[in-house]
Amino acid sequence: MDNSILVAGTSHTVFAKEISAHLGKPLHPVKILYFPDGECRVHLRGDIRGKQVVILQTLARRPNDFLIETMLIADAARRSGAQSIIFACPYLAYSRQNLPEEDGASLAARLFAHFLHEAGISQLVTMDLHAEHIPSFYDFPVHHLSAASSLVRAFRDQHEDIIQKLVVVGPDLGSAKLVGHYAEELQSDFALIQKKRYDARHVEVHSLVGDVKNKYVLLADDMCTTASTLESAAKLCREKGAKKVFACVTHGLFVEDALKRIQASELAELFVTNTIAQDERAHACEKICVVSVSAVFAAALLRHMR
């Protein structure tokens, strides 16, 4: 790793510092300036010629700003003579826009893959993408990590006594593979919920494929945005006879009234990783347990850093 340097964007400085501590490498000095009109300028300090640059940035909360920041950091590194550039991105924004849902719709996941390549990035390390085919959009290696083992470990540590009576439930049919992964880790049965999404904020659950009566339920999903899906899924499971409902989610966006929904919902506890920086409201929510995956990222970076 002597030839590598770590550069952090402004989106999740706590996560970047954790990676720095795990790898035993300091964060390289960088100046990121926002002008009054919203434009961003990046200046990398010091000599990085011939170095491998690792950009640490998660694309949440202000995805457009942080995407531009990332591309400008990559451009500055490339213009300064960096040998190669790795983008370590815990949460990759726009991954839900991976299929053209109707004629004339944009395909953001593919477009931004092209942008990152043109900016000079040569590898991507990310976690739990919304769709498995997204790496095919990239013209460079994508190292796709899973949070399941970390979340399962945290859940098992606190609820070992109910594992034998646990059913893993997917909040929609598209989560079947992810749910299967959790069920395999926990050696439990699994079930799926059929739902219909009317728009970005409104979801209606229709039926549960599987049996949760007198069982403990663990809902597993890749992200939580407004919490409407988890709220509806937890309610349905309780109506079908579940004793308690828990959830494991990789990316906690928690926008609008999500935290209020979670607190008022049938969920007993929600385990979420630190791929996205959480504010005081999330940390104050009694039902949320944040699980760090910085060690998982550090281990992955070790395999690819020189």
C-alpha beads as a LAMMPS data file, in Angstrom:
LAMMPS data file: protein, C-alpha beads

306 atoms
305 bonds

1 atom types
1 bond types

-500.0 500.0 xlo xhi
-500.0 500.0 ylo yhi
-500.0 500.0 zlo zhi

Masses

1 110.0

Atoms # bond

1 1 1 0.000 0.000 0.000
2 1 1 3.003 2.327 -0.015
3 1 1 1.988 3.585 -3.448
4 1 1 -1.622 4.385 -2.431
5 1 1 -3.261 7.464 -0.961
6 1 1 -6.755 7.965 0.480
7 1 1 -8.803 11.016 -0.508
8 1 1 -12.141 11.716 1.188
9 1 1 -15.031 13.678 -0.250
10 1 1 -17.358 15.588 2.063
11 1 1 -20.327 13.182 2.095
12 1 1 -19.326 10.840 4.945
13 1 1 -16.141 11.949 6.706
14 1 1 -16.729 9.617 9.680
15 1 1 -16.738 6.565 7.399
16 1 1 -13.603 7.835 5.623
17 1 1 -11.806 8.234 8.962
18 1 1 -12.803 4.685 9.948
19 1 1 -11.348 3.345 6.682
20 1 1 -8.200 5.381 7.307
21 1 1 -7.848 3.891 10.788
22 1 1 -8.422 0.310 9.574
23 1 1 -5.801 0.687 6.838
24 1 1 -3.348 2.652 8.967
25 1 1 -3.073 5.327 6.274
26 1 1 -3.805 9.046 6.770
27 1 1 -6.279 10.908 4.602
28 1 1 -4.515 12.915 1.899
29 1 1 -5.118 16.684 2.122
30 1 1 -7.705 17.993 -0.334
31 1 1 -9.470 21.339 -0.615
32 1 1 -13.113 21.161 -1.748
33 1 1 -14.690 24.567 -2.239
34 1 1 -18.290 25.468 -3.090
35 1 1 -18.880 28.834 -4.739
36 1 1 -21.975 30.937 -3.909
37 1 1 -23.717 29.761 -7.095
38 1 1 -23.254 26.095 -6.162
39 1 1 -20.251 25.261 -8.368
40 1 1 -17.625 22.991 -6.840
41 1 1 -13.836 23.184 -7.152
42 1 1 -11.326 20.534 -6.020
43 1 1 -7.607 20.950 -5.342
44 1 1 -5.452 17.965 -4.320
45 1 1 -2.477 19.021 -2.217
46 1 1 1.005 17.574 -2.557
47 1 1 2.616 15.323 -5.166
48 1 1 0.526 12.313 -6.238
49 1 1 2.309 11.497 -9.485
50 1 1 2.504 7.739 -9.996
51 1 1 0.249 7.069 -6.975
52 1 1 -2.872 4.944 -6.746
53 1 1 -5.653 7.226 -5.496
54 1 1 -8.576 5.801 -3.488
55 1 1 -11.585 8.141 -3.364
56 1 1 -13.838 7.622 -0.318
57 1 1 -17.301 9.015 -0.968
58 1 1 -20.895 7.871 -0.522
59 1 1 -23.520 9.288 -2.897
60 1 1 -26.403 9.932 -0.498
61 1 1 -28.317 12.931 0.887
62 1 1 -27.008 15.277 -1.868
63 1 1 -26.228 12.748 -4.608
64 1 1 -25.814 15.306 -7.390
65 1 1 -23.282 17.389 -5.427
66 1 1 -21.334 14.361 -4.244
67 1 1 -21.249 12.807 -7.703
68 1 1 -19.748 16.005 -9.104
69 1 1 -17.282 16.138 -6.190
70 1 1 -16.187 12.578 -6.950
71 1 1 -15.661 13.245 -10.643
72 1 1 -13.711 16.435 -9.904
73 1 1 -11.482 14.609 -7.392
74 1 1 -10.867 11.911 -10.014
75 1 1 -10.159 14.525 -12.677
76 1 1 -7.738 16.373 -10.393
77 1 1 -5.960 13.094 -9.592
78 1 1 -5.714 12.133 -13.266
79 1 1 -4.369 15.563 -14.226
80 1 1 -1.836 15.323 -11.396
81 1 1 -0.401 12.106 -12.804
82 1 1 -2.120 9.465 -10.649
83 1 1 -1.336 5.942 -11.820
84 1 1 -4.875 4.640 -11.171
85 1 1 -8.034 5.645 -9.300
86 1 1 -10.286 3.448 -7.140
87 1 1 -13.708 4.761 -6.151
88 1 1 -14.823 3.319 -2.773
89 1 1 -18.535 4.141 -2.735
90 1 1 -20.600 2.531 0.058
91 1 1 -23.916 3.736 -1.407
92 1 1 -24.119 4.229 -5.176
93 1 1 -26.902 6.673 -6.009
94 1 1 -29.059 6.282 -9.123
95 1 1 -28.783 2.482 -8.958
96 1 1 -32.599 2.251 -8.861
97 1 1 -32.681 3.814 -12.331
98 1 1 -31.218 0.740 -13.997
99 1 1 -34.006 -0.120 -16.474
100 1 1 -35.958 2.130 -18.862
101 1 1 -39.450 1.834 -17.352
102 1 1 -41.124 3.542 -20.316
103 1 1 -40.293 5.072 -23.694
104 1 1 -38.337 8.287 -23.364
105 1 1 -37.083 7.559 -19.814
106 1 1 -33.447 8.192 -18.880
107 1 1 -31.141 5.367 -17.780
108 1 1 -29.152 7.104 -15.056
109 1 1 -27.292 4.059 -13.709
110 1 1 -25.697 3.450 -17.105
111 1 1 -25.049 7.131 -17.839
112 1 1 -23.179 7.739 -14.593
113 1 1 -21.097 4.614 -15.108
114 1 1 -19.903 6.293 -18.314
115 1 1 -19.268 9.579 -16.468
116 1 1 -17.104 7.890 -13.829
117 1 1 -15.074 6.116 -16.504
118 1 1 -14.512 9.358 -18.414
119 1 1 -13.419 11.070 -15.183
120 1 1 -10.570 8.547 -14.917
121 1 1 -11.830 6.020 -12.369
122 1 1 -10.492 2.515 -13.030
123 1 1 -12.161 0.426 -10.259
124 1 1 -15.338 0.677 -8.168
125 1 1 -15.851 -0.848 -4.717
126 1 1 -19.471 -0.637 -3.587
127 1 1 -22.077 -2.463 -1.490
128 1 1 -25.476 -4.046 -2.176
129 1 1 -26.425 -2.520 -5.504
130 1 1 -30.146 -2.336 -6.205
131 1 1 -29.818 -4.575 -9.286
132 1 1 -27.301 -7.316 -10.075
133 1 1 -26.815 -6.296 -13.695
134 1 1 -25.509 -2.784 -12.850
135 1 1 -21.812 -3.857 -12.930
136 1 1 -22.301 -4.696 -16.616
137 1 1 -22.713 -0.947 -17.268
138 1 1 -19.088 -0.327 -16.287
139 1 1 -16.009 -0.560 -18.500
140 1 1 -13.806 -1.303 -15.490
141 1 1 -13.905 -3.808 -12.575
142 1 1 -16.743 -3.465 -10.041
143 1 1 -16.179 -5.145 -6.669
144 1 1 -19.667 -5.730 -5.261
145 1 1 -19.691 -6.268 -1.476
146 1 1 -22.514 -7.633 0.694
147 1 1 -23.635 -6.342 4.088
148 1 1 -25.583 -9.508 4.922
149 1 1 -22.903 -11.168 7.057
150 1 1 -22.313 -8.014 9.126
151 1 1 -26.024 -7.429 9.681
152 1 1 -26.732 -11.089 10.460
153 1 1 -23.883 -11.114 12.984
154 1 1 -25.284 -8.024 14.725
155 1 1 -28.802 -9.461 14.737
156 1 1 -27.648 -12.854 16.017
157 1 1 -25.604 -11.251 18.821
158 1 1 -28.739 -9.592 20.196
159 1 1 -31.396 -12.198 19.355
160 1 1 -29.728 -15.606 19.405
161 1 1 -32.641 -16.987 21.439
162 1 1 -35.192 -16.558 18.617
163 1 1 -33.146 -17.775 15.639
164 1 1 -34.794 -21.219 15.693
165 1 1 -38.238 -19.625 15.283
166 1 1 -37.200 -17.057 12.661
167 1 1 -38.510 -16.527 9.133
168 1 1 -36.702 -14.144 6.766
169 1 1 -39.196 -12.150 4.692
170 1 1 -38.595 -10.146 1.531
171 1 1 -40.757 -6.988 1.321
172 1 1 -41.197 -7.526 -2.428
173 1 1 -40.678 -10.250 -5.022
174 1 1 -37.537 -8.554 -6.331
175 1 1 -35.743 -9.201 -3.044
176 1 1 -35.880 -12.999 -3.423
177 1 1 -32.129 -13.486 -3.944
178 1 1 -31.178 -11.177 -1.075
179 1 1 -33.663 -12.895 1.231
180 1 1 -32.262 -16.272 0.197
181 1 1 -28.800 -15.078 1.203
182 1 1 -30.036 -14.025 4.654
183 1 1 -31.985 -17.265 5.095
184 1 1 -28.865 -19.270 4.236
185 1 1 -26.763 -17.283 6.721
186 1 1 -29.361 -17.803 9.457
187 1 1 -30.373 -21.336 8.345
188 1 1 -34.017 -20.307 8.460
189 1 1 -37.108 -20.427 6.267
190 1 1 -38.067 -17.487 4.097
191 1 1 -41.178 -15.863 2.627
192 1 1 -41.962 -13.071 0.168
193 1 1 -44.464 -10.231 0.029
194 1 1 -46.173 -9.154 -3.163
195 1 1 -46.535 -5.387 -3.361
196 1 1 -47.547 -2.671 -5.791
197 1 1 -45.769 0.688 -5.901
198 1 1 -47.928 3.575 -7.116
199 1 1 -45.198 6.222 -6.944
200 1 1 -42.029 7.062 -5.003
201 1 1 -43.996 7.531 -1.760
202 1 1 -46.964 5.147 -1.891
203 1 1 -46.787 1.353 -1.643
204 1 1 -49.537 -1.202 -1.188
205 1 1 -48.888 -4.781 -0.065
206 1 1 -51.184 -7.461 -1.505
207 1 1 -50.229 -10.885 -0.196
208 1 1 -47.664 -12.919 1.711
209 1 1 -46.194 -16.023 0.070
210 1 1 -45.174 -18.169 3.026
211 1 1 -46.102 -18.759 6.662
212 1 1 -45.135 -16.432 9.536
213 1 1 -47.785 -17.421 12.109
214 1 1 -46.282 -17.710 15.614
215 1 1 -42.865 -16.936 14.116
216 1 1 -40.375 -14.118 14.496
217 1 1 -39.846 -12.224 11.243
218 1 1 -36.727 -10.585 9.869
219 1 1 -37.433 -8.292 6.910
220 1 1 -34.407 -7.966 4.623
221 1 1 -33.938 -5.235 2.019
222 1 1 -31.151 -3.299 0.333
223 1 1 -32.412 0.186 1.223
224 1 1 -34.958 2.166 3.191
225 1 1 -35.989 5.534 1.774
226 1 1 -39.392 6.715 3.048
227 1 1 -39.935 3.517 5.131
228 1 1 -43.361 2.983 3.536
229 1 1 -42.398 -0.501 2.287
230 1 1 -41.053 -1.637 5.668
231 1 1 -44.029 -0.117 7.486
232 1 1 -46.542 -1.954 5.274
233 1 1 -44.589 -5.220 5.324
234 1 1 -44.268 -5.229 9.110
235 1 1 -47.996 -4.539 9.487
236 1 1 -48.909 -7.405 7.137
237 1 1 -46.626 -9.861 8.956
238 1 1 -48.178 -8.973 12.282
239 1 1 -51.659 -9.378 10.799
240 1 1 -50.609 -12.847 9.600
241 1 1 -49.657 -13.854 13.135
242 1 1 -45.961 -12.977 13.482
243 1 1 -44.847 -12.575 17.101
244 1 1 -42.352 -9.785 16.418
245 1 1 -40.959 -8.159 13.294
246 1 1 -37.350 -7.018 12.878
247 1 1 -35.567 -5.641 9.804
248 1 1 -32.076 -5.556 8.315
249 1 1 -31.376 -2.891 5.687
250 1 1 -28.059 -1.989 4.097
251 1 1 -28.658 1.636 3.117
252 1 1 -30.669 3.888 5.428
253 1 1 -31.676 6.980 3.460
254 1 1 -34.519 7.806 5.893
255 1 1 -35.983 10.790 4.029
256 1 1 -39.080 12.851 4.870
257 1 1 -41.068 11.176 7.704
258 1 1 -39.245 7.821 7.519
259 1 1 -37.975 7.893 11.094
260 1 1 -41.428 8.775 12.462
261 1 1 -42.906 5.914 10.433
262 1 1 -40.330 3.480 11.784
263 1 1 -40.911 4.578 15.372
264 1 1 -44.700 4.233 15.025
265 1 1 -44.589 1.004 12.988
266 1 1 -44.887 -2.653 13.989
267 1 1 -41.101 -2.987 13.685
268 1 1 -39.439 -3.981 16.941
269 1 1 -35.919 -3.103 15.721
270 1 1 -34.185 -2.050 12.518
271 1 1 -30.529 -2.918 11.862
272 1 1 -28.889 -0.642 9.284
273 1 1 -25.274 -0.200 8.174
274 1 1 -23.255 3.016 8.189
275 1 1 -22.931 3.246 4.393
276 1 1 -24.847 6.535 4.765
277 1 1 -24.107 9.146 7.422
278 1 1 -26.948 9.297 9.959
279 1 1 -27.970 12.455 11.755
280 1 1 -28.978 12.974 15.388
281 1 1 -32.603 12.013 14.678
282 1 1 -31.621 8.555 13.462
283 1 1 -29.270 7.963 16.388
284 1 1 -32.034 9.065 18.763
285 1 1 -34.556 6.622 17.295
286 1 1 -34.925 3.780 19.807
287 1 1 -35.626 1.175 17.126
288 1 1 -32.520 1.792 14.987
289 1 1 -29.237 -0.051 15.496
290 1 1 -26.350 1.119 13.274
291 1 1 -23.837 -1.562 12.225
292 1 1 -20.438 -0.514 10.868
293 1 1 -19.203 -2.058 7.606
294 1 1 -16.030 0.024 7.364
295 1 1 -13.903 -3.053 8.161
296 1 1 -15.519 -4.893 5.231
297 1 1 -14.584 -2.040 2.903
298 1 1 -11.072 -1.782 4.313
299 1 1 -10.517 -5.513 3.747
300 1 1 -11.772 -5.209 0.157
301 1 1 -9.530 -2.234 -0.518
302 1 1 -6.533 -4.113 0.854
303 1 1 -7.026 -6.719 -1.863
304 1 1 -6.843 -4.091 -4.619
305 1 1 -4.460 -1.430 -3.289
306 1 1 -0.793 -1.479 -4.161

Bonds

1 1 1 2
2 1 2 3
3 1 3 4
4 1 4 5
5 1 5 6
6 1 6 7
7 1 7 8
8 1 8 9
9 1 9 10
10 1 10 11
11 1 11 12
12 1 12 13
13 1 13 14
14 1 14 15
15 1 15 16
16 1 16 17
17 1 17 18
18 1 18 19
19 1 19 20
20 1 20 21
21 1 21 22
22 1 22 23
23 1 23 24
24 1 24 25
25 1 25 26
26 1 26 27
27 1 27 28
28 1 28 29
29 1 29 30
30 1 30 31
31 1 31 32
32 1 32 33
33 1 33 34
34 1 34 35
35 1 35 36
36 1 36 37
37 1 37 38
38 1 38 39
39 1 39 40
40 1 40 41
41 1 41 42
42 1 42 43
43 1 43 44
44 1 44 45
45 1 45 46
46 1 46 47
47 1 47 48
48 1 48 49
49 1 49 50
50 1 50 51
51 1 51 52
52 1 52 53
53 1 53 54
54 1 54 55
55 1 55 56
56 1 56 57
57 1 57 58
58 1 58 59
59 1 59 60
60 1 60 61
61 1 61 62
62 1 62 63
63 1 63 64
64 1 64 65
65 1 65 66
66 1 66 67
67 1 67 68
68 1 68 69
69 1 69 70
70 1 70 71
71 1 71 72
72 1 72 73
73 1 73 74
74 1 74 75
75 1 75 76
76 1 76 77
77 1 77 78
78 1 78 79
79 1 79 80
80 1 80 81
81 1 81 82
82 1 82 83
83 1 83 84
84 1 84 85
85 1 85 86
86 1 86 87
87 1 87 88
88 1 88 89
89 1 89 90
90 1 90 91
91 1 91 92
92 1 92 93
93 1 93 94
94 1 94 95
95 1 95 96
96 1 96 97
97 1 97 98
98 1 98 99
99 1 99 100
100 1 100 101
101 1 101 102
102 1 102 103
103 1 103 104
104 1 104 105
105 1 105 106
106 1 106 107
107 1 107 108
108 1 108 109
109 1 109 110
110 1 110 111
111 1 111 112
112 1 112 113
113 1 113 114
114 1 114 115
115 1 115 116
116 1 116 117
117 1 117 118
118 1 118 119
119 1 119 120
120 1 120 121
121 1 121 122
122 1 122 123
123 1 123 124
124 1 124 125
125 1 125 126
126 1 126 127
127 1 127 128
128 1 128 129
129 1 129 130
130 1 130 131
131 1 131 132
132 1 132 133
133 1 133 134
134 1 134 135
135 1 135 136
136 1 136 137
137 1 137 138
138 1 138 139
139 1 139 140
140 1 140 141
141 1 141 142
142 1 142 143
143 1 143 144
144 1 144 145
145 1 145 146
146 1 146 147
147 1 147 148
148 1 148 149
149 1 149 150
150 1 150 151
151 1 151 152
152 1 152 153
153 1 153 154
154 1 154 155
155 1 155 156
156 1 156 157
157 1 157 158
158 1 158 159
159 1 159 160
160 1 160 161
161 1 161 162
162 1 162 163
163 1 163 164
164 1 164 165
165 1 165 166
166 1 166 167
167 1 167 168
168 1 168 169
169 1 169 170
170 1 170 171
171 1 171 172
172 1 172 173
173 1 173 174
174 1 174 175
175 1 175 176
176 1 176 177
177 1 177 178
178 1 178 179
179 1 179 180
180 1 180 181
181 1 181 182
182 1 182 183
183 1 183 184
184 1 184 185
185 1 185 186
186 1 186 187
187 1 187 188
188 1 188 189
189 1 189 190
190 1 190 191
191 1 191 192
192 1 192 193
193 1 193 194
194 1 194 195
195 1 195 196
196 1 196 197
197 1 197 198
198 1 198 199
199 1 199 200
200 1 200 201
201 1 201 202
202 1 202 203
203 1 203 204
204 1 204 205
205 1 205 206
206 1 206 207
207 1 207 208
208 1 208 209
209 1 209 210
210 1 210 211
211 1 211 212
212 1 212 213
213 1 213 214
214 1 214 215
215 1 215 216
216 1 216 217
217 1 217 218
218 1 218 219
219 1 219 220
220 1 220 221
221 1 221 222
222 1 222 223
223 1 223 224
224 1 224 225
225 1 225 226
226 1 226 227
227 1 227 228
228 1 228 229
229 1 229 230
230 1 230 231
231 1 231 232
232 1 232 233
233 1 233 234
234 1 234 235
235 1 235 236
236 1 236 237
237 1 237 238
238 1 238 239
239 1 239 240
240 1 240 241
241 1 241 242
242 1 242 243
243 1 243 244
244 1 244 245
245 1 245 246
246 1 246 247
247 1 247 248
248 1 248 249
249 1 249 250
250 1 250 251
251 1 251 252
252 1 252 253
253 1 253 254
254 1 254 255
255 1 255 256
256 1 256 257
257 1 257 258
258 1 258 259
259 1 259 260
260 1 260 261
261 1 261 262
262 1 262 263
263 1 263 264
264 1 264 265
265 1 265 266
266 1 266 267
267 1 267 268
268 1 268 269
269 1 269 270
270 1 270 271
271 1 271 272
272 1 272 273
273 1 273 274
274 1 274 275
275 1 275 276
276 1 276 277
277 1 277 278
278 1 278 279
279 1 279 280
280 1 280 281
281 1 281 282
282 1 282 283
283 1 283 284
284 1 284 285
285 1 285 286
286 1 286 287
287 1 287 288
288 1 288 289
289 1 289 290
290 1 290 291
291 1 291 292
292 1 292 293
293 1 293 294
294 1 294 295
295 1 295 296
296 1 296 297
297 1 297 298
298 1 298 299
299 1 299 300
300 1 300 301
301 1 301 302
302 1 302 303
303 1 303 304
304 1 304 305
305 1 305 306
